[in-house]
Amino acid sequence: MTAFVTDLSGDFRHACAARIEGFLRTATFDRPTLVIDTDVVLQNFRALSQGLGDAHIHYAVKANPEPQVIEALVNAGSHFDAASRGEIELCLSQGARPEDISFGNTVKKPGDIAFAYNVGVTLFAADAEEELDKIAEHAPGAEVYIRLIVEASGADWPLTRKFGCAPDHAVALMDYALSLGLRPVGVSFHVGSQTRKAEMWAPVLDRIADVWRAARAEGHALDLLNIGGGFPAFYGEDIAAPAIYAAQVREMVAERFGDLARLMAEPGRGLVAEAGMIAAEVVLVSRKSPDDLHRWVYLDIGMFSGLAETMDEAIRYQFVTARDGERTGPCILAGPSCDSADVLYEKRMIDLPLGLKSGDRVFIRSCGAYTSSYSSVGFNGFPPLDVVVM
Ligand SMILES: *Cc1c(COP(=O)(O)O)cnc(C)c1O
């Protein structure tokens, strides 16, 4: 094991959080605001790069499309995984080279494929015949990798069902790609977002290695393995330092795939989550009746304005208040919108200070990933719904 990799976990995490928190304390905002520290993004980039060795890191832009985040990563030498024309344009506008951008969405519009091809993007994902048809028509001769479905690995935010083909269909898709004049160069998968332990990758990598071997046995000269994202962020539960976690994954890959000409990883959350903290505010603290055991705390931010990953209480954020240290008790935490689904935590209530009241500021830690992007009108670079009045 690569045990000598610098462990930047505990102390470093603490210092980062303290720095962002310090900034939030001295600033005032009149609405919920995400504050991002790009130094933390770069530190995470270096840590994952160190652990992954020769792999190219393609930042999954959807995790946080803030132009300054992209720019910082361009300057650090990162590559990018884009899911739409909008994300490709964003990366190019911040100085990324088109050959460093992969078009990783397996569901692409023909016009977007043509756009990508015309600006010089050469690497595309696919998981179905029809998608390969589109790529062959609008990006003739391009390199493609086949996305595979993998079993849920126990990730906190699984990404399994929607994307990928059945592993035993992969070779047929490679054959088909070849017949269309495309260049099937490899495979990809996503182990599931927030995969807390590196060991959870092992069975998934076993399955991918089976497909890899089968494809090579059929004569496909694969040279690209794309291991996707899944690198975890700290939300209060213990996780390994990024460099150590990444080195463990790299080692498991080496054990199964030997020397790889091209290895690619697509971290999103692992690069940006801990680089951000949200400043929010308590709007109301109430009970439904004087003897109600349940205390409800309503924030000015909720499921539809940034905290989408609280869906099914999947991601449990950490909250900081000015009353920390006072006596606490459980509460149901909810957002401000008039939709009854806008409840953040109820099955597993959150402990917050009993003295909390309307107007109190609340800081939410590790909010740099999948917050601003989900709450924007244009998630993942897809334009918002147009409205026409007749
Ligand atoms: C969202 C996404 C990622 C990033 O996943 P994380 O778990 O945030 O690292 C990587 N690859 C693809 C194809 C994605 O859709």
The ligand as an SDF file (V2000), in Angstrom:
LIG
                    3D

 15 15  0  0  0  0  0  0  0  0999 V2000
  -21.6420   13.4600  -11.8310 C   0  0  0  0  0  0  0  0  0  0  0  0
  -20.6060   12.7040  -12.5320 C   0  0  0  0  0  0  0  0  0  0  0  0
  -19.3210   12.6100  -11.9950 C   0  0  0  0  0  0  0  0  0  0  0  0
  -18.9200   13.1960  -10.6630 C   0  0  0  0  0  0  0  0  0  0  0  0
  -19.2620   12.3780   -9.6120 O   0  0  0  0  0  0  0  0  0  0  0  0
  -18.7840   12.6770   -8.1040 P   0  0  0  0  0  0  0  0  0  0  0  0
  -19.3780   11.6000   -7.3280 O   0  0  0  0  0  0  0  0  0  0  0  0
  -19.2860   14.0350   -7.7650 O   0  0  0  0  0  0  0  0  0  0  0  0
  -17.3020   12.6500   -8.0970 O   0  0  0  0  0  0  0  0  0  0  0  0
  -18.3730   11.9260  -12.7320 C   0  0  0  0  0  0  0  0  0  0  0  0
  -18.6700   11.3600  -13.9190 N   0  0  0  0  0  0  0  0  0  0  0  0
  -19.9040   11.4390  -14.4680 C   0  0  0  0  0  0  0  0  0  0  0  0
  -20.1600   10.8070  -15.7890 C   0  0  0  0  0  0  0  0  0  0  0  0
  -20.9070   12.1030  -13.7860 C   0  0  0  0  0  0  0  0  0  0  0  0
  -22.1390   12.1610  -14.3190 O   0  0  0  0  0  0  0  0  0  0  0  0
  1  2  1  0
  2  3  1  0
  2 14  2  0
  3  4  1  0
  3 10  2  0
  4  5  1  0
  5  6  1  0
  6  7  2  0
  6  8  1  0
  6  9  1  0
 10 11  1  0
 11 12  2  0
 12 13  1  0
 12 14  1  0
 14 15  1  0
M  END
$$$$
